[in-house]
Amino acid sequence: MKYEKISTEVLEKLKSIVGTKNVQTDSDRIQPYSHDEVTDPAYHHMPEAVVFAETAQQVAAIVRLANDCHFPVVPRGAGTGLACGAVPTYGGIVVSLEKMNRILDINEDGLYAVVEPGVRTSDLQQAAEAKNLFYAGDPCSGDSCFIGGNIATNAGGNRAVKYGTTRHQVYAIEVVNPKGRIVHLGARLQKQSTGYCMDQLIIGSEGTLGIITQATLKLLPKPQFSLDLLAVFDDTEKAIGVVTKIIKAGITPTCVEYMDNITIKSVERYLNETLPGSTHGNYLIVEVEGSSEDDLDEKAVTLDELCTQNGADSLLVADHDKIWQARKAFAEAVRSESLIVCKEDVVVPVDKEPQLLHYILTLAKKYNLITRIASHAGDGNIHLNILKNEDSTYEDWNDRVHQNQQELYTFIYQSGGRLSGEHGIGYKRKALMEEFTDPDELEMMRDIKKALDPNNILNPGKIFDIK
């Protein structure tokens, strides 16, 4: 794919749109925008300029200019992605939405919020809580990720088992389409059947079909009663195997999270503190909500029985802040061990999860891979982190990772699974997407991209290549 370079003339036009201070070309200042949270430099690409937009009208004008002058536009939120979805693989410009960071409305009667894309997820959660309300979206990177990025990647997180992913929290979005027009998609309705569901098409499209400039999000009454339980198992498959039994028992947990023992010890080292059951155990963290204290007690008794019957060594009421600090420290703990990591984000039907975990561990032994594993066990999403061996060359390690992927993804697709549960495809998984996705499905995706973005301006080279 060939694009025009960003000329001095184009830079001046960009400055006339957003102001001189909002166009950066200094290499030191734009270097952070060459990558997301993927720390392997093999995936880093420098933009020619970074443009900070402050309004939807500015974003629209930038996209129109890109079509006229034929340069790529890569939208970016907080840069917390793990699939290189905001990496400018063809140069061009990165449009940062970090200055569009206002919470425009928290409506207590209508139970909704209106936000700009640069609002941090945790800031929205806190603003809702101040009104005794609840925003259910909860990615593990919630303290740093932006709502716009959550929507663009359909972020999942801890509460997806009960409340769904980000797409289930969205009523409507304002989007700048690939031709530079501001369009409003969706509506604050409980149901509708009025043509194509265009808002849901944009959600999860990783910035390839539109740039989100505003969102109307669902809020809920804040749960009044909740409880966190920690079940410790000495057997990995028994730990994950209890998930379907919990659901069959009629309990819909808010979260069900898994960490294996070697990952728990990694988190301990990172936090410099001892966690319960860490000498040998694997964690299953279960959070449940109830209508009353008695309801919670009944659920806790049932969970105790189910976990014990399935081989748990112990079950205890966990300190909420401490246990979730440990779970959410997973990514940073891995980063502290190695900056060269292959982060797999695989997902299978929940009932296939124990078999997948077994297969992951079998392949890791076969290919001599160092793994750190955590899972959103309640929805079948396993985060497999493969760290580079210190005594291996990058080429040798990368070759073993590739061989592992071939067997792993063959098994996953045979099990009804997919490449990514929540991180997206971006640039990093594009070749795997091409290899394992049904060709007819890929053709439909390409047809949509070509129809909506005929000049291939928005975030090119992500998810798939245009042929």
Sequence and secondary structure as in RCSB ss.txt:
>XXXX:A:sequence
MKYEKISTEVLEKLKSIVGTKNVQTDSDRIQPYSHDEVTDPAYHHMPEAVVFAETAQQVAAIVRLANDCHFPVVP
RGAGTGLACGAVPTYGGIVVSLEKMNRILDINEDGLYAVVEPGVRTSDLQQAAEAKNLFYAGDPCSGDSCFIGGN
IATNAGGNRAVKYGTTRHQVYAIEVVNPKGRIVHLGARLQKQSTGYCMDQLIIGSEGTLGIITQATLKLLPKPQF
SLDLLAVFDDTEKAIGVVTKIIKAGITPTCVEYMDNITIKSVERYLNETLPGSTHGNYLIVEVEGSSEDDLDEKA
VTLDELCTQNGADSLLVADHDKIWQARKAFAEAVRSESLIVCKEDVVVPVDKEPQLLHYILTLAKKYNLITRIAS
HAGDGNIHLNILKNEDSTYEDWNDRVHQNQQELYTFIYQSGGRLSGEHGIGYKRKALMEEFTDPDELEMMRDIKK
ALDPNNILNPGKIFDIK
>XXXX:A:secstr
       HHHHHHHHHHH GGGEE  HHHHGGGG SS   GGG    SEEEE  SHHHHHHHHHHHHHHT  EEE
ESSS  SS TT  TT SEEEE TT   EEEEETTTTEEEE TT BHHHHHHHHHTTTEE   B TTTTT BHHHH
HHHT  BTTHHHH  GGGGEEEEEEE TTS EEEEE S S   SS  HHHHHTTSTTSS EEEEEEEE EE  SE
EEEEEEEESSHHHHHHHHHHHHHTT   SEEEEE HHHHHHHHHHHTS  TTTTT EEEEEEEEESSHHHHHHHH
HHHHHHHHHTTEEEEEE  HHHHHHHHHTHHHHHHHH S EEEEEEE  GGGHHHHHHHHHHHHHHTT EEEEEE
EGGGTEEEEEEE  TTS HHHHHHHHHHHHHHHHHHHHHTT BSBSSS  TTTTHHHHHHHS HHHHHHHHHHHH
HH TT  BSTTSSS   
